[in-house]
């Protein structure tokens, strides 16, 4: 799942990118408003984390341009300004949520998950396929009533396959969803992750057809 981060502060941007990647999001990090706006025109993101105070174009200007183009991607505004007027302006222009700096990382992750759930039109938080249950908000997987311990990358790959259960998901689609445009992905990284998931969930749970992709049956 790819996230666009638009933040000019190098320290905050770097730490946010690392934290999001630790939770298996692919992150495209842009450091100014014009680059962020251009990125929204060329890639499909699950959500955008957008600072208000940016060089070249402000976050509010980026937000307005994105919405004028009919792009409904969820946008979470970040602002160091504890200013009601700017928050209201951002929400009125189509922002979905905002956080005031400094913020708690766990809160940002929770708000991000909520925005993505709403975008997907999901009111039921739990995902179920056979005897496997996934709780995306808590990042917990269970087989029957037993919790299955997964890495962040394993969890998000499993989530992607369960959300698209009954359909094959190609390797390219998986790479696009889990890695950013600048990551160097090892040729067998996805196969290794699938292998580990099969060991934990059962060898027949994830189907594969060479040259097509992977699928979890409904």
C-alpha positions in Angstrom: 0.0 0.0 0.0 1.6 3.2 -1.1 1.5 6.5 0.8 2.6 10.0 -0.5 4.4 12.0 2.1 4.9 15.7 1.4 7.1 17.2 4.1 10.0 19.6 3.7 11.5 19.0 7.2 14.3 16.5 6.5 14.4 15.1 10.1 10.6 14.7 10.4 10.3 13.4 6.8 13.0 10.8 7.2 11.7 9.5 10.5 8.1 9.4 9.2 9.2 7.5 6.1 11.1 4.9 8.2 8.2 4.5 10.6 5.7 4.0 7.7 8.0 1.6 6.0 8.4 -0.4 9.2 4.6 -0.9 9.0 5.0 -2.1 5.5 3.7 1.0 3.6 5.5 2.0 0.5 6.4 5.7 0.8 7.0 8.3 -1.9 8.6 11.3 -0.1 8.4 14.7 -1.7 10.0 17.8 -0.1 8.0 20.6 -1.7 4.4 21.3 -2.7 4.9 21.3 -6.5 6.6 17.9 -6.5 3.9 16.5 -4.2 1.2 17.8 -6.6 3.0 16.3 -9.6 3.2 12.9 -7.8 -0.5 12.8 -7.3 -1.0 13.2 -11.1 1.2 10.3 -12.0 0.6 7.7 -9.3 -2.3 6.2 -7.4 -1.8 6.5 -3.6 -3.9 5.0 -0.8 -3.5 8.3 1.1 -1.5 11.5 1.3 0.2 13.0 4.3 0.6 16.6 3.5 2.4 19.4 5.5 0.7 22.8 5.3 3.9 24.9 5.3 5.8 23.8 2.2 8.1 25.6 -0.4 7.0 26.3 -4.0 3.3 25.5 -3.2 1.7 25.5 0.2 -0.1 22.4 1.4 -3.4 24.2 1.1 -2.6 25.1 -2.5 -1.7 21.4 -3.2 -5.0 20.3 -1.5 -7.1 22.7 -3.6 -5.4 21.6 -6.9 -5.8 17.9 -6.1 -9.5 18.3 -5.3 -10.1 20.5 -8.4 -8.9 17.6 -10.5 -11.5 15.3 -8.9 -8.9 13.3 -7.1 -10.6 11.9 -3.9 -7.5 10.4 -2.4 -7.6 10.7 1.5 -5.5 13.6 2.7 -4.1 14.0 6.2 -2.8 17.5 6.9 0.1 18.2 9.2 0.6 21.6 10.6 2.8 23.3 13.2 0.2 26.1 13.4 -2.2 25.5 16.3 -4.6 27.8 14.4 -8.3 27.2 14.1 -8.6 29.2 10.9 -6.0 27.1 9.0 -7.5 23.8 10.2 -11.0 25.0 9.1 -9.6 26.2 5.8 -8.0 22.8 5.1 -11.1 20.8 6.0 -13.3 23.2 3.9 -11.0 22.6 1.0 -11.4 18.9 1.2 -8.9 17.5 3.7 -10.1 14.4 5.5 -8.2 14.9 8.8 -5.4 16.9 10.4 -2.7 16.6 13.1 -0.9 19.3 14.9 2.9 18.9 15.3 4.3 17.5 17.5 2.1 14.4 17.2 2.1 10.9 18.4 3.2 8.4 15.8 0.7 5.8 16.9 -2.1 8.4 16.5 -0.9 9.2 13.0 -0.9 5.5 12.0 -4.4 5.0 13.5 -5.8 8.0 11.6 -4.1 6.8 8.4 -5.7 3.4 8.7 -9.1 4.9 9.4 -8.8 7.2 6.3 -7.9 4.2 4.1 -10.8 2.1 5.5 -13.2 4.9 4.7 -11.8 5.3 1.2 -12.4 1.6 0.7 -15.9 1.8 2.0 -15.3 -0.7 4.7 -17.4 -0.5 7.8 -16.5 -4.0 8.9 -13.0 -3.8 10.3 -12.2 -7.6 10.4 -11.3 -9.5 7.3 -12.1 -13.3 7.2 -11.2 -16.0 4.7 -11.8 -19.5 5.8 -10.5 -19.9 9.3 -8.1 -16.9 8.9 -9.2 -13.6 10.5 -7.4 -10.3 10.1 -7.8 -7.2 12.3 -6.1 -4.4 10.3 -6.5 -1.8 13.1 -4.6 -3.9 15.6 -2.4 -5.6 13.0 -3.3 -9.0 14.3 -3.8 -12.2 12.4 -5.5 -15.3 13.8 -5.9 -18.9 12.6 -9.0 -20.2 14.3 -8.6 -18.6 17.8 -4.8 -18.7 17.8 -2.9 -15.5 17.0 -0.4 -15.9 14.2 2.7 -13.8 14.5 3.7 -12.1 11.3 6.2 -9.5 10.2 4.8 -6.1 9.0 5.5 -7.0 5.4 3.8 -10.4 5.8 0.8 -8.8 7.4 0.3 -6.2 4.7 0.7 -8.8 1.9 -1.8 -11.0 3.6 -4.2 -8.1 4.0 -3.8 -7.2 0.3 -4.7 -10.8 -0.8 -7.6 -11.1 1.7 -9.1 -7.7 0.5 -9.0 -9.1 -3.1 -10.0 -12.6 -2.2 -11.3 -14.6 -5.1 -9.1 -12.7 -7.6 -5.5 -13.2 -8.6 -3.1 -10.4 -7.6 0.0 -10.1 -9.8 3.5 -9.7 -8.5 3.7 -6.3 -10.1 0.5 -5.2 -8.2 2.0 -6.5 -4.9 5.3 -4.6 -5.5 3.4 -1.5 -6.3 1.3 -1.7 -3.2 4.1 -2.6 -0.7 7.1 -0.8 -2.0 7.8 2.8 -3.0 9.0 3.8 -6.4 12.7 4.1 -5.2 13.0 0.8 -3.3 15.3 -1.9 -4.7 13.1 -5.0 -4.4 15.0 -8.3 -4.4 13.7 -10.6 -7.2 12.5 -13.3 -4.7 11.3 -11.0 -1.9 7.6 -11.7 -2.6 8.1 -15.4 -3.1 9.9 -15.6 0.3 7.1 -13.7 2.0 4.5 -16.0 0.5 6.5 -19.0 1.6 6.6 -17.7 5.2 2.9 -17.0 5.2 2.1 -20.5 3.9 4.2 -22.0 6.7 2.2 -20.1 9.2 -1.3 -20.3 7.7 -1.3 -23.6 5.7 0.3 -24.5 2.4 -3.0 -24.4 0.5 -4.3 -21.1 1.9 -2.5 -19.0 -0.8 -3.0 -20.3 -4.3 -0.5 -19.4 -7.1 -0.3 -19.8 -10.9 3.1 -19.2 -12.4 3.1 -16.1 -14.5 -0.2 -14.8 -13.2 0.0 -14.2 -9.4 -1.4 -15.2 -6.1 -5.0 -15.6 -4.7 -6.8 -16.4 -1.5 -10.2 -18.1 -2.2 -13.3 -16.6 -0.7 
